[in-house]
Amino acid sequence: MKSARQVAFEALLKIHKDGAYSNLVVDSMLKESDLDDRDKAFVSNLVYGSLDRLILIDFNLSLYLNQPSKKLKPELHTVLVLGAYQILFMDKVPNHAAVSESVQLAKVNKSAFAASLVNAVLRRVADNGLRYPEMDERSTEFLAIKYSCPEWLMSMWVDAYGYENAVEIAERALDAPPIIARVNMLKTNPEDLMWKLAEDGVIAEKCEDMPNSLVLSNTGSVDNLSAYKEGLFHAQDKASQYCCMALNPKQGDVIFDMCSAPGGKAFTIAEMIENKGLIKAFDIYQSRVDLIRRGAERLGLSCILSTLSDATVYNENFGKADKILCDVPCSGLGIIRRKPEIRYKNNVELQQLPDIQYRILCNAVRYLKPGGRIVYSTCTLNPAENENICDKFLAEHSDFHKVSFLPQLQRYSDKDGYLTMMPHLHGTDGFFVAVLEKDI
């Protein structure tokens, strides 16, 4: 049986080597392990915490290494990162245990040659505690190390949203994200679902500013809950629910969800129209189309038709829609607290996204009926993927206009007519929504 630290080591190494999403890797490895709930929680804390603080951890390790940490063998680097995180950020782990267990981890994971190095470096980390660079604390270089966000990202946030908002965004990215359950009102109600969840030991409280939603804690893996298996809810952040509200769906509408997988917004829209209408949920990969279909079946939503489609390519056979959701592929910089590895993406690769996003939006226009509504949305905080796309679209499509919506949230928006949601202002993921309507 693998120890909790060994599972954490393998997960973190896979995330770094394969560029895999942390949540998928951690969930998969925990399901395959024989660990008890306490050890599983330890693994999750260790992996996600190490990713959250990676740049700051590397800075602290660099103080006691003769070479940059990036030049170390991946296995050795992973051992040191996990050990340093335990010492610097996990108060319940004794320093001597973190050091000795890291030495053992090195010995059985292709780093036995460096066992003495691991011991020496981590002892220095333990002796000196958490260190920050000696430089201007308002500089983006300092902020990048303190909050473990690359300097290009901190600079972009400062330029786009101002210094105070940028710091708040970076700080909240280190918080544990809330788990919000969207109640399937076709099968149950919030009160009954709370009782059902309590049977599995889950603590559920009503979400005060989002109808038909509960805030969950003590859940473990959500998809193991009986209420989830029975289709009584799906997990969805408030920002995504606001996005669905901006579409203003009505019973009988034909709605296209251009980039739907895994289907959460399509599910919410279907529940909002009480399963009376037609939602065509598209995705470019068959495996993800099947994922939408299975989710709709679990929730009992028969109005959703999941279909294979490239959102950048027009298909005349799909017909016309009253309303269209363009929740486009994006950099994900608004959901770093859920997938901390996103912050380490290659900035050059992200620069290719706006072209794809704009092509999807322009293609969606061809499906829309006169007087119809498009909601363009992303889960990122990056003007190049957000308002810049919509400004360009409106400049090149004179038969469209933007529409203000959700006035209770608009007072926080950085640009009239668009909504940029931020964790510290709205209690949501970082998210952008724009409503674009076609003239009759």
C-alpha positions as CSV (number, residue, x, y, z in Angstrom):
1,M,0.0,0.0,0.0
2,K,1.3,3.4,-1.0
3,S,1.7,6.0,1.7
4,A,-0.1,9.4,1.5
5,R,3.2,11.2,0.7
6,Q,4.0,8.7,-2.1
7,V,0.5,9.3,-3.7
8,A,1.1,13.1,-3.4
9,F,4.5,12.7,-5.0
10,E,3.2,10.7,-7.9
11,A,0.3,13.2,-8.4
12,L,2.4,16.3,-8.4
13,L,5.1,14.7,-10.6
14,K,2.4,13.8,-13.2
15,I,0.9,17.3,-13.1
16,H,4.3,18.8,-13.8
17,K,5.5,16.3,-16.4
18,D,2.2,15.8,-18.4
19,G,0.7,19.3,-17.9
20,A,-2.4,17.5,-16.6
21,Y,-5.2,19.2,-14.7
22,S,-4.6,18.8,-10.9
23,N,-8.2,18.0,-10.1
24,L,-8.4,15.1,-12.6
25,V,-5.0,13.7,-11.5
26,V,-5.8,13.9,-7.8
27,D,-9.3,12.5,-8.1
28,S,-8.1,9.6,-10.2
29,M,-5.2,8.7,-7.9
30,L,-7.3,8.9,-4.7
31,K,-9.9,6.6,-6.2
32,E,-7.2,4.1,-7.0
33,S,-5.6,4.3,-3.6
34,D,-6.4,2.4,-0.4
35,L,-6.0,5.5,1.8
36,D,-8.6,6.4,4.4
37,D,-10.4,9.7,4.3
38,R,-7.9,11.5,6.6
39,D,-5.0,10.5,4.4
40,K,-6.9,11.5,1.3
41,A,-7.5,14.9,2.7
42,F,-3.7,15.1,3.5
43,V,-2.9,14.3,-0.1
44,S,-5.2,16.9,-1.5
45,N,-3.9,19.5,0.9
46,L,-0.3,18.6,0.0
47,V,-0.7,18.6,-3.8
48,Y,-3.0,21.6,-4.2
49,G,-1.0,23.6,-1.5
50,S,2.3,22.9,-3.2
51,L,0.9,24.1,-6.5
52,D,-0.6,27.2,-4.9
53,R,2.8,28.2,-3.4
54,L,5.2,26.8,-6.0
55,I,7.0,30.0,-6.9
56,L,7.4,31.1,-3.3
57,I,8.6,27.6,-2.3
58,D,11.1,27.6,-5.2
59,F,12.4,31.0,-4.0
60,N,12.9,29.6,-0.5
61,L,14.6,26.5,-1.8
62,S,16.9,28.6,-4.0
63,L,18.4,30.2,-0.9
64,Y,20.1,26.9,0.0
65,L,20.7,25.4,-3.5
66,N,23.8,25.8,-5.7
67,Q,21.7,25.7,-8.9
68,P,18.2,26.8,-9.9
69,S,15.5,24.4,-8.8
70,K,14.3,24.1,-12.4
71,K,17.5,22.4,-13.3
72,L,17.0,19.6,-10.7
73,K,15.7,16.2,-11.8
74,P,11.9,16.4,-11.7
75,E,11.7,13.7,-9.1
76,L,14.2,15.5,-6.8
77,H,12.5,18.8,-7.3
78,T,9.1,17.3,-6.5
79,V,10.4,15.8,-3.2
80,L,11.9,19.1,-2.2
81,V,8.7,21.1,-3.0
82,L,6.5,18.7,-1.0
83,G,8.9,18.7,1.9
84,A,9.2,22.5,2.0
85,Y,5.5,23.0,1.7
86,Q,5.0,20.8,4.8
87,I,7.6,22.7,6.8
88,L,6.4,26.2,5.8
89,F,2.6,25.8,5.5
90,M,1.4,22.7,7.4
91,D,1.6,23.5,11.1
92,K,0.4,20.1,12.1
93,V,3.3,18.3,10.5
94,P,6.4,18.4,12.7
95,N,9.5,19.7,10.9
96,H,11.5,16.6,11.7
97,A,8.8,14.4,10.2
98,A,8.7,16.5,7.1
99,V,12.4,16.2,6.7
100,S,12.8,12.5,7.4
101,E,9.8,11.5,5.3
102,S,11.1,13.6,2.4
103,V,14.5,11.8,2.6
104,Q,12.8,8.4,2.5
105,L,10.7,9.7,-0.5
106,A,13.9,10.6,-2.3
107,K,15.4,7.2,-1.7
108,V,12.6,5.3,-3.4
109,N,11.9,7.7,-6.2
110,K,15.1,7.9,-8.3
111,S,16.8,10.4,-6.0
112,A,18.7,8.3,-3.5
113,F,21.9,10.0,-4.8
114,A,20.6,13.3,-3.4
115,A,19.2,12.1,0.0
116,S,21.8,14.0,1.9
117,L,21.0,17.1,-0.2
118,V,17.3,16.8,0.7
119,N,18.1,16.5,4.3
120,A,20.4,19.5,4.4
121,V,18.2,21.8,2.3
122,L,15.0,21.1,4.2
123,R,16.8,21.4,7.6
124,R,17.9,24.9,6.5
125,V,14.3,25.7,5.4
126,A,13.0,24.5,8.8
127,D,15.7,26.6,10.7
128,N,15.1,29.8,8.8
129,G,11.4,29.7,8.2
130,L,9.4,31.4,5.4
131,R,11.5,34.0,3.6
132,Y,10.5,36.7,1.1
133,P,12.8,38.6,-1.3
134,E,14.3,41.9,-0.1
135,M,12.8,44.3,-2.7
136,D,10.0,46.8,-3.2
137,E,6.9,45.1,-1.8
138,R,4.7,46.8,-4.3
139,S,6.7,45.7,-7.3
140,T,5.2,43.0,-9.6
141,E,8.4,41.0,-9.1
142,F,7.8,40.8,-5.3
143,L,4.0,40.1,-5.8
144,A,4.8,37.3,-8.2
145,I,6.9,35.5,-5.6
146,K,4.7,36.3,-2.6
147,Y,1.5,35.0,-4.4
148,S,3.2,32.5,-6.6
149,C,1.8,34.1,-9.8
150,P,4.1,34.6,-12.7
151,E,5.2,38.2,-13.1
152,W,3.6,38.6,-16.5
153,L,0.3,37.6,-14.9
154,M,0.6,40.0,-12.0
155,S,1.6,42.8,-14.4
156,M,-1.5,42.1,-16.6
157,W,-3.8,42.2,-13.6
158,V,-2.3,45.4,-12.2
159,D,-2.6,47.1,-15.6
160,A,-6.2,45.8,-16.3
161,Y,-7.8,46.1,-12.9
162,G,-5.5,48.2,-10.7
163,Y,-3.1,47.3,-8.0
164,E,-5.6,46.7,-5.2
165,N,-7.8,44.4,-7.3
166,A,-4.8,42.6,-8.6
167,V,-3.5,41.8,-5.1
168,E,-7.0,40.7,-4.0
169,I,-7.3,38.4,-7.0
170,A,-3.9,36.9,-6.2
171,E,-4.8,36.4,-2.5
172,R,-8.1,34.8,-3.2
173,A,-6.5,32.4,-5.7
174,L,-4.8,30.8,-2.6
175,D,-8.2,30.2,-0.9
176,A,-10.0,26.9,-1.0
177,P,-13.0,27.3,-3.4
178,P,-16.5,26.9,-2.2
179,I,-18.6,23.9,-3.4
180,I,-21.9,25.2,-4.6
181,A,-24.7,22.7,-5.4
182,R,-27.3,23.8,-7.9
183,V,-30.5,22.1,-6.7
184,N,-32.4,20.2,-9.4
185,M,-35.8,21.6,-8.8
186,L,-37.4,19.0,-11.2
187,K,-36.6,16.3,-8.6
188,T,-36.3,18.0,-5.2
189,N,-36.1,21.3,-3.3
190,P,-33.4,22.9,-1.2
191,E,-34.9,21.8,2.1
192,D,-35.3,18.2,1.2
193,L,-31.8,18.1,-0.4
194,M,-30.3,19.4,2.8
195,W,-31.8,16.5,4.7
196,K,-30.7,14.0,2.0
197,L,-27.1,15.3,2.1
198,A,-27.1,15.2,5.9
199,E,-27.6,11.5,5.7
200,D,-24.2,11.3,4.1
201,G,-22.6,13.6,6.6
202,V,-22.5,16.6,4.4
203,I,-23.1,20.1,5.8
204,A,-25.3,22.2,3.5
205,E,-26.4,25.8,3.9
206,K,-28.6,27.9,1.7
207,C,-26.8,30.2,-0.6
208,E,-28.3,33.6,0.3
209,D,-27.6,35.4,-3.0
210,M,-28.3,32.5,-5.4
211,P,-31.8,30.9,-5.5
212,N,-32.0,27.1,-5.5
213,S,-28.3,26.7,-4.4
214,L,-26.6,25.3,-1.4
215,V,-23.1,25.8,-0.1
216,L,-21.6,22.3,0.8
217,S,-18.8,21.3,3.2
218,N,-17.5,18.0,4.5
219,T,-18.4,16.5,1.1
220,G,-15.4,14.3,0.2
221,S,-15.8,13.4,-3.5
222,V,-19.1,14.9,-4.6
223,D,-19.8,12.2,-7.2
224,N,-19.8,9.5,-4.5
225,L,-22.8,11.1,-2.7
226,S,-26.1,9.3,-3.1
227,A,-27.9,12.6,-3.8
228,Y,-25.5,13.3,-6.7
229,K,-26.0,9.8,-8.1
230,E,-29.8,10.3,-7.9
231,G,-29.5,13.5,-10.0
232,L,-30.7,15.8,-7.2
233,F,-28.0,18.4,-7.9
234,H,-24.9,19.3,-9.9
235,A,-21.9,21.3,-8.7
236,Q,-21.7,24.8,-10.2
237,D,-20.1,28.1,-9.0
238,K,-22.3,31.2,-8.7
239,A,-20.6,32.9,-11.6
240,S,-21.7,30.2,-14.0
241,Q,-25.2,30.4,-12.7
242,Y,-25.2,34.2,-13.2
243,C,-24.0,33.5,-16.7
244,C,-27.1,31.3,-17.3
245,M,-29.4,34.0,-15.8
246,A,-27.9,36.5,-18.3
247,L,-29.1,34.3,-21.2
248,N,-32.7,34.9,-19.8
249,P,-34.0,31.5,-21.1
250,K,-37.7,31.0,-21.6
251,Q,-39.8,27.8,-21.9
252,G,-40.0,26.8,-25.5
253,D,-36.7,28.5,-26.5
254,V,-34.3,26.8,-28.9
255,I,-30.9,27.4,-27.3
256,F,-27.4,26.5,-28.5
257,D,-24.6,25.9,-26.1
258,M,-21.6,26.2,-28.4
259,C,-18.9,24.8,-26.2
260,S,-20.9,22.9,-23.6
261,A,-18.8,20.2,-22.0
262,P,-19.0,19.1,-19.2
263,G,-22.5,20.5,-19.5
264,G,-23.1,22.4,-16.3
265,K,-24.5,25.5,-17.9
266,A,-26.8,23.5,-20.2
267,F,-28.1,21.6,-17.1
268,T,-28.9,24.8,-15.3
269,I,-30.6,26.4,-18.3
270,A,-32.6,23.2,-18.8
271,E,-33.7,23.4,-15.1
272,M,-34.6,27.1,-15.5
273,I,-36.9,26.3,-18.4
274,E,-38.3,23.3,-16.5
275,N,-37.2,20.9,-19.2
276,K,-39.5,22.6,-21.7
277,G,-37.6,23.7,-24.8
278,L,-34.6,22.4,-26.8
279,I,-31.0,22.8,-25.8
280,K,-28.4,21.7,-28.4
281,A,-25.2,21.2,-26.4
282,F,-22.1,21.0,-28.7
283,D,-18.6,19.9,-28.1
284,I,-15.7,19.0,-30.5
285,Y,-14.8,15.7,-28.8
286,Q,-17.1,12.7,-28.7
287,S,-15.9,11.7,-25.2
288,R,-17.1,15.1,-23.9
289,V,-20.3,14.9,-25.8
290,D,-20.9,11.6,-24.1
291,L,-20.1,13.3,-20.7
292,I,-22.9,15.8,-21.4
293,R,-25.3,13.1,-22.3
294,R,-24.6,11.1,-19.2
295,G,-25.0,14.2,-17.0
296,A,-28.3,15.1,-18.6
297,E,-29.6,11.5,-18.1
298,R,-28.5,11.6,-14.4
299,L,-30.4,14.8,-13.8
300,G,-33.5,13.6,-15.9
301,L,-33.1,16.5,-18.4
302,S,-34.6,15.3,-21.7
303,C,-34.6,18.6,-23.5
304,I,-30.8,18.5,-23.9
305,L,-29.4,17.1,-27.2
306,S,-25.6,16.6,-27.0
307,T,-24.0,16.8,-30.4
308,L,-20.6,16.6,-31.9
309,S,-19.6,19.9,-33.5
310,D,-16.6,22.2,-34.0
311,A,-17.8,25.6,-32.7
312,T,-15.7,27.4,-35.3
313,V,-17.4,25.7,-38.2
314,Y,-20.9,26.5,-39.5
315,N,-23.3,23.6,-40.0
316,E,-26.5,24.5,-41.8
317,N,-28.2,21.3,-40.6
318,F,-28.3,22.7,-37.0
319,G,-31.0,25.2,-37.8
320,K,-31.6,28.5,-35.9
321,A,-31.6,29.4,-32.3
322,D,-33.4,31.9,-30.1
323,K,-30.5,32.2,-27.8
324,I,-26.9,31.1,-27.8
325,L,-24.3,30.6,-25.1
326,C,-20.7,31.1,-26.2
327,D,-18.8,30.0,-23.1
328,V,-15.6,29.8,-25.1
329,P,-12.3,27.9,-24.3
330,C,-10.1,30.3,-22.4
331,S,-7.0,30.6,-20.3
332,G,-8.9,29.9,-17.1
333,L,-7.2,32.6,-15.1
334,G,-10.4,33.2,-13.1
335,I,-10.4,29.6,-11.6
336,I,-6.9,29.4,-10.4
337,R,-8.1,28.5,-6.9
338,R,-9.7,25.4,-8.4
339,K,-6.9,24.5,-10.8
340,P,-3.8,26.1,-9.4
341,E,-1.5,24.8,-12.1
342,I,-3.3,27.2,-14.6
343,R,-1.2,30.1,-13.4
344,Y,2.0,28.4,-14.8
345,K,0.7,28.2,-18.3
346,N,2.9,29.4,-21.1
347,N,1.9,33.0,-21.8
348,V,2.8,32.7,-25.5
349,E,0.4,29.8,-25.9
350,L,-2.4,31.9,-24.3
351,Q,-2.0,34.6,-26.9
352,Q,-3.5,32.3,-29.5
353,L,-6.8,32.0,-27.7
354,P,-8.4,35.3,-28.7
355,D,-8.4,34.3,-32.4
356,I,-10.2,31.1,-31.6
357,Q,-12.7,32.8,-29.3
358,Y,-13.5,35.4,-31.9
359,R,-14.0,32.8,-34.6
360,I,-16.5,30.9,-32.3
361,L,-18.4,34.1,-31.5
362,C,-18.6,35.1,-35.2
363,N,-19.7,31.6,-36.2
364,A,-22.4,31.6,-33.5
365,V,-24.0,34.7,-35.2
366,R,-24.9,32.6,-38.2
367,Y,-27.2,30.4,-36.1
368,L,-29.0,33.3,-34.3
369,K,-32.5,34.4,-35.2
370,P,-33.3,38.2,-35.6
371,G,-33.9,39.7,-32.2
372,G,-32.0,36.8,-30.6
373,R,-29.4,37.0,-27.8
374,I,-25.9,35.7,-27.5
375,V,-24.1,35.5,-24.1
376,Y,-20.3,35.5,-24.5
377,S,-18.5,34.3,-21.4
378,T,-15.2,33.1,-20.1
379,C,-13.8,31.9,-16.8
380,T,-10.8,34.1,-17.1
381,L,-9.6,37.6,-16.0
382,N,-7.9,38.9,-19.1
383,P,-9.2,41.8,-21.1
384,A,-7.7,40.3,-24.3
385,E,-10.1,37.4,-24.0
386,N,-13.0,39.4,-22.7
387,E,-14.0,42.9,-23.4
388,N,-11.5,43.3,-26.3
389,I,-13.2,40.4,-28.1
390,C,-16.7,41.9,-27.6
391,D,-15.6,45.4,-28.5
392,K,-14.1,44.1,-31.8
393,F,-17.2,42.1,-32.5
394,L,-19.6,45.1,-32.0
395,A,-17.3,47.3,-34.2
396,E,-17.6,44.7,-37.0
397,H,-21.3,43.7,-36.5
398,S,-23.4,46.9,-36.7
399,D,-26.6,44.8,-36.4
400,F,-25.7,43.9,-32.8
401,H,-25.8,45.9,-29.5
402,K,-24.7,45.1,-26.0
403,V,-27.3,44.8,-23.2
404,S,-26.9,45.7,-19.5
405,F,-28.1,42.9,-17.2
406,L,-28.0,41.8,-13.6
407,P,-28.0,45.3,-12.2
408,Q,-27.3,44.1,-8.7
409,L,-23.8,43.0,-10.0
410,Q,-23.2,45.7,-12.6
411,R,-22.1,48.3,-10.0
412,Y,-18.9,46.3,-9.7
413,S,-18.3,46.0,-13.4
414,D,-15.2,47.7,-14.8
415,K,-16.9,48.5,-18.1
416,D,-20.5,49.5,-18.6
417,G,-22.5,46.8,-20.3
418,Y,-20.0,44.0,-19.5
419,L,-19.7,42.2,-16.3
420,T,-16.3,41.1,-14.8
421,M,-16.8,39.1,-11.7
422,M,-14.0,38.7,-9.1
423,P,-13.8,36.5,-6.0
424,H,-13.3,39.4,-3.6
425,L,-16.1,41.5,-5.1
426,H,-18.8,39.0,-5.9
427,G,-17.9,35.9,-4.0
428,T,-17.5,34.0,-7.2
429,D,-14.9,32.6,-9.5
430,G,-13.2,35.1,-11.8
431,F,-15.6,35.3,-14.7
432,F,-16.6,37.6,-17.6
433,V,-20.1,37.9,-19.2
434,A,-21.4,40.0,-22.0
435,V,-24.9,40.0,-23.5
436,L,-25.1,40.8,-27.2
437,E,-28.5,41.1,-29.0
438,K,-29.2,41.0,-32.7
439,D,-31.5,43.7,-34.1
440,I,-34.9,42.6,-35.4
